[in-house]
Amino acid sequence: MAELPNSRPMPIWWTAVQAVLGAAGGLALAALWTRAGTWVTDRSSGMEGPAVLAVVIFMTGLVCMIAVGARDLPWPYVVATGLLHALMVMPLAFHGDAVLDRRGERVTAVVTDVSTSEGMNTGHTGHHCRVRLPDGTEPKLTGPGCDGNTRAGDRLPVYRDPQGRVPAKLEVQVTDEQRNWVITACAVGFTALGARVGAHGGRRRDGTADAVSRPA
């Protein structure tokens, strides 16, 4: 096939621009999920809001996986797209723990009632302690110290949020630093993936032009 007059390889700066734009898009996506997670968990009184956002992130991850696959990128990039979206749900799930670790107060609460429940499938007996906090509220908690030996009148250390935005807990499982590490890792991953997808788009145009100009 004869070389077309207007067919020429795309310049390297165009590929670089596409990579920068892709990196910016990936970083913006990570920032969007982080901000949305903070906003929802701060304003939701239960798990309904975080659960809905988790489903949205999951579905968006599926759409992004299809979009990445449609660009003929190797399958590890498709898997990385889904994995990064799955990891973004973790900071959302442990937002309450991170808040209590960052600004929570550890106070002494008095146990007012102890109840038990048995798992339908496991047969495991769980213990639930209703405690009275210094501010007069009586949340129902589970965790270390609340067991078969706990009785009404016992005192337990409890983490509570002075601003009252997250529920009190007997134990903080994920620290704020650990949560931030996950967010940072996701942001770096989205940025790198976006740059790779953008650069691939620029090189693909380059390859198309070469293919057209190459004689048959």
Beta strands, then each sheet from edge to edge (+ up, - down):
strand 1: 105-118
strand 2: 125-132
strand 3: 140-141
strand 4: 155-160
sheet 1: 3+ 2- 1+ 4-
end
